[in-house]
Amino acid sequence: MPTFKVSTLNTAPLKLQATGFRLKVKVNKVMRDFKKLLIWQLGMDIVDKVYDAVAHLPLEEKYGLKSQMTRSASSIPSNIAEGSAKRSVKEYVRYVEISQGSAFELETHALIVSRRNWVREELISELVEMVRQEQKMISKFIDKLGGD
């Protein structure tokens, strides 16, 4: 029976098999269970590390840097998860790119905290290293998805 590559759905090629007058549609699911993605798992670890770090920030930063850091950190795994629900690879890549932007934003916030000496250097260094690893992994994932 001939198999035709038609399009993509959920980052997986659709395969149509002609069987008389019926068409069977097979969808190869490629990592749509976001909880299995290492970039999502590391993103969740980063969220935990950020909450550990911001607990040491001065009270006057409660609605400033503390809020920005927790929002940018939670945005990393959240956008990976939200993107996994999108139908097209292009949309998926867009959400993963937003995660990447949040990772760079968080790195900047962490470097500000480091410069101000508000949190133990060891904790901030661990956070920055995790974020840089995440940035590399997200970049490779975007490449794998076929992003620019």
C-alpha positions as CSV (number, residue, x, y, z in Angstrom):
1,M,0.0,0.0,0.0
2,P,1.4,3.4,-0.8
3,T,2.3,5.8,2.0
4,F,2.2,9.5,1.5
5,K,3.8,12.2,3.6
6,V,1.1,14.9,3.7
7,S,1.8,17.5,6.3
8,T,2.8,17.9,9.9
9,L,0.6,17.7,12.9
10,N,2.0,18.1,16.4
11,T,5.5,18.0,15.0
12,A,4.9,14.6,13.5
13,P,4.4,13.6,9.9
14,L,0.9,12.5,8.9
15,K,1.0,9.2,7.0
16,L,-1.9,8.2,4.8
17,Q,-2.3,4.7,3.7
18,A,-4.7,4.0,0.8
19,T,-6.8,0.9,1.6
20,G,-9.6,0.7,-0.9
21,F,-11.8,3.6,-0.2
22,R,-10.6,4.2,3.4
23,L,-7.7,6.2,4.5
24,K,-5.9,5.3,7.7
25,V,-4.2,8.2,9.4
26,K,-1.2,7.5,11.5
27,V,0.3,10.2,13.7
28,N,3.7,9.7,15.1
29,K,3.7,11.6,18.4
30,V,7.1,13.3,18.9
31,M,7.6,14.5,22.5
32,R,4.2,16.1,23.0
33,D,4.2,14.9,26.6
34,F,6.1,18.0,27.8
35,K,6.8,16.4,31.2
36,K,9.2,14.0,29.5
37,L,11.2,16.8,27.9
38,L,14.5,17.5,29.6
39,I,14.1,21.2,28.9
40,W,10.8,21.3,30.8
41,Q,12.3,19.3,33.7
42,L,15.3,21.6,34.0
43,G,12.9,24.5,33.7
44,M,11.0,23.3,36.8
45,D,14.3,22.8,38.7
46,I,15.2,26.4,37.8
47,V,11.9,27.6,39.2
48,D,12.7,25.8,42.5
49,K,16.2,27.4,42.6
50,V,14.8,30.9,41.9
51,Y,12.3,30.6,44.8
52,D,15.2,29.6,47.0
53,A,17.2,32.6,45.9
54,V,14.5,35.3,46.0
55,A,13.7,34.3,49.6
56,H,16.9,36.1,50.5
57,L,16.2,39.4,48.6
58,P,15.5,42.6,50.5
59,L,11.9,43.2,51.4
60,E,11.8,46.3,49.1
61,E,12.4,44.0,46.1
62,K,9.2,42.0,46.8
63,Y,7.3,43.7,44.0
64,G,10.4,44.4,41.8
65,L,13.1,42.0,41.1
66,K,11.6,39.2,43.2
67,S,8.4,39.3,41.1
68,Q,10.3,39.6,37.8
69,M,12.6,36.6,38.6
70,T,9.8,34.3,39.6
71,R,7.7,35.3,36.6
72,S,10.5,34.8,34.1
73,A,11.5,31.5,35.8
74,S,8.0,30.1,35.7
75,S,7.6,31.3,32.1
76,I,10.4,28.9,30.9
77,P,8.6,25.6,31.6
78,S,5.1,27.1,31.2
79,N,5.7,28.2,27.6
80,I,7.3,24.8,26.8
81,A,4.2,23.1,28.1
82,E,1.8,25.5,26.3
83,G,3.7,25.2,23.0
84,S,3.3,21.4,23.2
85,A,-0.4,21.8,22.7
86,K,-0.1,23.7,19.5
87,R,-0.9,22.0,16.2
88,S,1.9,23.3,14.0
89,V,5.6,23.1,14.4
90,K,5.9,26.8,13.7
91,E,3.6,27.7,16.6
92,Y,5.5,25.2,18.9
93,V,8.8,26.8,18.0
94,R,7.4,30.2,18.8
95,Y,6.5,29.2,22.3
96,V,9.9,27.5,22.9
97,E,11.5,30.7,21.6
98,I,9.5,32.6,24.3
99,S,10.9,30.2,26.8
100,Q,14.4,31.0,25.6
101,G,13.8,34.7,25.9
102,S,12.6,34.2,29.5
103,A,15.8,32.2,30.2
104,F,17.9,35.1,29.0
105,E,15.8,37.5,31.0
106,L,16.2,35.4,34.2
107,E,20.0,35.2,33.6
108,T,20.1,39.0,33.6
109,H,18.1,39.3,36.8
110,A,20.4,36.7,38.5
111,L,23.4,38.7,37.4
112,I,21.9,41.9,38.9
113,V,21.3,40.1,42.2
114,S,24.9,38.9,42.1
115,R,26.2,42.4,41.5
116,R,24.2,43.7,44.4
117,N,25.4,40.9,46.7
118,W,21.9,40.2,47.9
119,V,22.2,36.4,47.8
120,R,25.0,33.9,48.6
121,E,27.3,33.8,45.5
122,E,27.1,30.0,45.5
123,L,23.4,30.0,45.1
124,I,23.4,32.6,42.3
125,S,26.3,30.8,40.5
126,E,24.3,27.5,40.6
127,L,21.2,29.3,39.3
128,V,23.2,31.0,36.5
129,E,24.8,27.8,35.5
130,M,21.4,26.0,35.3
131,V,20.0,28.8,33.2
132,R,22.9,28.8,30.8
133,Q,22.5,25.0,30.4
134,E,18.8,25.5,29.8
135,Q,19.5,28.1,27.1
136,K,21.8,25.7,25.3
137,M,19.3,22.8,25.5
138,I,16.4,25.0,24.3
139,S,18.5,26.2,21.4
140,K,19.3,22.6,20.3
141,F,15.6,21.7,20.8
142,I,14.6,24.6,18.5
143,D,17.1,23.4,15.9
144,K,15.7,19.8,16.2
145,L,12.1,21.2,15.6
146,G,13.3,22.9,12.5
147,G,13.2,26.5,13.8
148,D,15.4,29.2,12.2
